[in-house]
């Protein structure tokens, strides 16, 4: 069952930033993609072989609180 949670994580934790403000799904997808690209680029620079998909690693880092999503002010109130 824990393996299923990895492939289908509960995103409510990350979509609510704790300040009665909800982070948009667009921001979550964009942040995950940017972080995954950074992970992939860093591995390529260091000639590392990645055994886990960069998107999975990025999402894990966001869910664990290692990284925080910051939305631009102009879309926070939409």
Buried (B, 14 or more C-beta within 10 A) or exposed (E): EEEEEEEEBEBEEBBEBEEEEEBBEEBBEEBBEEBBEEBBEEBEEEEEEEEEEBBBBBBEBBBEEEBEBEBEEEEEEE
